[in-house]
Amino acid sequence: MRRDRLMSWSMPVLGMIGTVLVWWAATVVFAIDPFLVPSPADVLASFTAQPGYLLEQSWVTLVETVEGFLLAVAVGIPIAVVIAMSKVLEQIVYPLLLIVNSVPKVAIAPILVVWMGFGQAPKIVMVFLLCFFPIVISTAAGLKSTPAELADLVKSLGSTRLQAFFKVRFPNALPQVMVGLKTAISLAVIGAVIAEFVGADAGLGFVIVQSGASADTALAFASMALLGVISIVLFYGLSALERILLPWVEDQR
């Protein structure tokens, strides 16, 4: 068990180190101009030149990401419950969800800026739009996957529909819910950056746009590396929460 846990942490770290080494070797062997692809040393130098500024922008993006994700959880899970409980509502709501999800979010971003201005609101809504669909779909699928024999057993014991939901259906759906949450948290960072590309005065997406305009490729890469760190921390934070709340899932794996 301890060895498996060590492997689960060490292998991703080794993979990242290997990727950085290959990247570094490629810039040296092929003599790639730093203007096109900076070396890891150039990116690190760009970060150390202004760490306070980049960390401040990282915090802006992180707050937008978390707030939009939590909003999607607060709205998406209740809607998924309603869909799972009613076949009629499922037939009504599912096509609408598919339509909203199929619209390219890059096309929505300028409209959100027109409606809400250049503050945090359009960024949070963009994150919400990207996270909402996977949360609803995974939660609804989990709620509808309750084994028939288990549902019949609870019904035979005289439980109410509400008791059956909270004691059987929702606990049984939690592993599937967590799959949706982990999918959504990966998309959340993308949503925040898309919104910052279109209209923002802060955030890592804003930094990437500005560094592209000034041809500071190293700063853009440093911002992208920080976005990767944010994604990894949020994803593995959810994974740790899953192990705490659902220890039996880890045992089954």
Legacy VTK file of the C-alpha trace (Angstrom):
# vtk DataFile Version 3.0
C-alpha trace
ASCII
DATASET POLYDATA
POINTS 253 float
0.000 0.000 0.000
2.769 2.388 0.942
4.718 1.403 -2.161
1.662 2.015 -4.370
1.170 5.448 -2.826
4.833 6.312 -3.409
4.538 5.189 -7.026
1.378 7.257 -7.552
3.287 10.406 -6.540
6.739 9.660 -7.950
5.741 8.580 -11.471
3.958 11.858 -12.405
6.920 13.819 -11.025
9.355 11.741 -13.064
7.171 12.232 -16.138
7.237 16.007 -15.698
10.995 16.052 -15.158
11.487 13.921 -18.270
9.308 16.262 -20.322
11.282 19.313 -19.190
14.573 17.574 -20.021
13.369 16.629 -23.520
12.137 20.191 -24.046
15.492 21.593 -22.895
17.449 19.162 -25.087
15.319 20.036 -28.124
16.024 23.762 -27.761
19.765 23.032 -27.569
20.093 20.320 -30.233
17.944 22.093 -32.816
19.167 25.575 -31.798
15.613 26.875 -31.580
15.368 30.642 -31.325
14.121 31.661 -27.837
11.708 34.001 -29.609
9.907 30.895 -30.905
10.374 28.381 -28.068
12.246 29.516 -24.961
14.251 27.004 -22.976
13.191 26.006 -19.445
16.003 28.245 -18.158
14.541 31.236 -20.033
11.089 30.520 -18.604
12.470 30.208 -15.082
14.387 33.464 -15.518
11.206 35.184 -16.684
9.378 33.974 -13.584
12.123 34.944 -11.141
12.320 38.402 -12.722
8.793 39.247 -11.548
7.462 36.500 -9.259
5.157 38.795 -7.310
3.371 39.972 -10.454
2.881 36.453 -11.841
1.683 35.051 -8.515
-0.787 37.918 -8.210
-2.175 37.139 -11.675
-2.263 33.434 -10.788
-4.404 34.237 -7.767
-6.878 36.163 -9.962
-7.239 33.184 -12.310
-7.475 30.731 -9.410
-10.293 32.690 -7.734
-12.247 32.911 -11.015
-11.752 29.196 -11.593
-12.853 28.085 -8.129
-15.856 30.435 -7.979
-17.117 29.348 -11.407
-16.584 25.685 -10.541
-18.444 25.951 -7.229
-21.300 27.757 -8.978
-21.501 24.912 -11.508
-21.594 22.374 -8.659
-24.306 24.310 -6.798
-26.503 24.547 -9.914
-25.547 21.374 -11.778
-26.083 18.743 -9.082
-29.669 19.831 -8.197
-30.556 19.922 -11.911
-29.081 16.439 -12.336
-31.193 15.219 -9.405
-34.339 16.629 -11.021
-33.435 15.029 -14.360
-32.829 11.647 -12.711
-36.121 11.809 -10.835
-38.344 12.750 -13.791
-38.297 11.165 -17.234
-40.389 14.011 -18.642
-37.981 16.683 -17.399
-35.049 14.670 -18.709
-36.579 14.684 -22.193
-37.190 18.442 -21.933
-33.890 19.537 -20.411
-31.347 17.235 -22.120
-31.721 18.770 -25.619
-31.312 22.254 -24.127
-28.140 21.145 -22.324
-26.754 19.675 -25.545
-27.470 22.900 -27.431
-25.733 25.040 -24.789
-22.766 22.668 -24.638
-22.359 22.551 -28.420
-21.967 26.327 -28.768
-18.226 27.206 -28.955
-17.373 28.998 -25.741
-14.932 31.293 -27.552
-17.949 32.678 -29.420
-19.791 33.340 -26.155
-16.898 35.129 -24.424
-17.216 38.496 -26.284
-20.969 38.530 -25.631
-20.381 38.000 -21.911
-18.027 40.982 -21.904
-20.701 43.129 -23.575
-23.286 42.001 -21.027
-21.162 42.057 -17.873
-18.156 44.269 -18.523
-14.491 43.551 -17.869
-14.747 42.447 -14.229
-14.729 38.941 -12.779
-18.375 38.176 -13.596
-17.918 37.107 -17.268
-14.928 34.935 -16.309
-16.923 33.160 -13.599
-19.836 32.607 -16.002
-17.483 31.204 -18.645
-16.030 28.749 -16.126
-19.573 27.837 -15.102
-20.564 27.114 -18.711
-17.634 24.751 -19.260
-18.084 22.922 -15.931
-21.865 22.680 -15.883
-22.406 20.024 -18.568
-20.004 17.286 -17.339
-21.251 17.724 -13.762
-24.908 17.345 -14.788
-24.291 14.402 -17.115
-22.106 12.444 -14.676
-24.364 13.070 -11.685
-27.521 12.125 -13.584
-25.866 8.976 -14.934
-24.740 8.009 -11.435
-28.197 8.542 -9.956
-29.776 6.376 -12.661
-27.253 3.556 -12.186
-28.591 2.353 -8.821
-28.808 -1.476 -8.966
-32.429 -2.569 -9.372
-32.189 -5.165 -6.610
-30.931 -2.535 -4.179
-33.775 -0.171 -5.075
-36.287 -3.008 -4.644
-34.819 -3.911 -1.250
-35.124 -0.355 0.042
-38.676 -0.121 -1.282
-39.637 -3.410 0.379
-38.430 -2.050 3.721
-41.005 0.719 3.490
-38.653 3.642 2.975
-39.929 6.857 1.482
-38.659 8.150 -1.860
-36.589 10.788 -0.048
-35.045 8.214 2.297
-34.204 5.941 -0.621
-32.539 8.857 -2.394
-30.299 9.974 0.488
-29.495 6.505 1.847
-29.065 4.553 -1.385
-29.229 6.427 -4.686
-27.023 9.428 -3.927
-24.298 7.482 -2.024
-24.242 4.960 -4.887
-23.863 7.816 -7.397
-21.001 9.586 -5.593
-18.155 7.852 -7.501
-19.745 8.960 -10.778
-20.312 12.451 -9.381
-16.614 12.702 -8.550
-15.731 11.707 -12.120
-17.802 14.635 -13.358
-16.234 17.006 -10.835
-12.694 16.007 -11.800
-13.528 16.422 -15.485
-15.078 19.804 -14.791
-12.179 21.126 -12.700
-9.819 20.464 -15.614
-12.095 22.456 -17.919
-12.540 25.229 -15.349
-9.037 26.627 -15.851
-9.567 26.595 -19.621
-12.796 28.563 -19.184
-11.109 31.220 -17.073
-8.293 31.654 -19.600
-10.689 31.856 -22.576
-12.569 34.671 -20.850
-9.319 36.460 -19.960
-8.176 36.283 -23.583
-11.235 38.182 -24.776
-11.590 40.919 -22.194
-9.625 41.284 -18.983
-7.174 43.512 -17.211
-5.791 40.801 -14.912
-5.194 37.059 -14.797
-2.771 34.685 -16.488
-4.756 34.728 -19.731
-4.342 38.510 -19.805
-0.593 38.099 -19.200
-0.323 35.638 -22.109
-2.108 38.061 -24.460
0.106 40.957 -23.370
3.313 38.931 -23.632
2.293 37.814 -27.129
1.777 41.435 -28.142
5.229 42.346 -26.788
6.877 39.179 -28.184
7.890 38.049 -24.681
7.530 34.311 -25.325
9.299 33.323 -22.106
6.719 35.218 -20.031
3.906 33.518 -21.946
5.431 30.106 -21.252
5.870 30.992 -17.576
2.169 31.904 -17.415
1.205 28.636 -19.113
3.363 26.707 -16.642
1.536 28.386 -13.766
-1.793 27.469 -15.367
-0.596 23.883 -15.436
0.309 24.063 -11.752
-3.144 25.431 -10.907
-4.817 22.616 -12.862
-2.710 19.935 -11.192
-3.294 21.291 -7.680
-7.062 21.542 -8.183
-7.356 18.101 -9.787
-5.290 16.288 -7.179
-7.032 18.250 -4.437
-10.331 16.786 -5.652
-8.742 13.352 -5.882
-7.590 13.643 -2.258
-11.105 14.714 -1.243
-12.482 11.681 -3.047
-10.168 9.351 -1.116
-11.313 10.928 2.163
-15.055 10.909 1.403
-15.191 7.672 -0.602
-12.500 5.343 0.787
-14.324 2.259 -0.514
-13.839 3.418 -4.118
-10.067 3.374 -3.703
-10.279 -0.092 -2.117
-12.304 -1.418 -5.055
-9.668 -0.117 -7.473
LINES 1 254
253 0 1 2 3 4 5 6 7 8 9 10 11 12 13 14 15 16 17 18 19 20 21 22 23 24 25 26 27 28 29 30 31 32 33 34 35 36 37 38 39 40 41 42 43 44 45 46 47 48 49 50 51 52 53 54 55 56 57 58 59 60 61 62 63 64 65 66 67 68 69 70 71 72 73 74 75 76 77 78 79 80 81 82 83 84 85 86 87 88 89 90 91 92 93 94 95 96 97 98 99 100 101 102 103 104 105 106 107 108 109 110 111 112 113 114 115 116 117 118 119 120 121 122 123 124 125 126 127 128 129 130 131 132 133 134 135 136 137 138 139 140 141 142 143 144 145 146 147 148 149 150 151 152 153 154 155 156 157 158 159 160 161 162 163 164 165 166 167 168 169 170 171 172 173 174 175 176 177 178 179 180 181 182 183 184 185 186 187 188 189 190 191 192 193 194 195 196 197 198 199 200 201 202 203 204 205 206 207 208 209 210 211 212 213 214 215 216 217 218 219 220 221 222 223 224 225 226 227 228 229 230 231 232 233 234 235 236 237 238 239 240 241 242 243 244 245 246 247 248 249 250 251 252
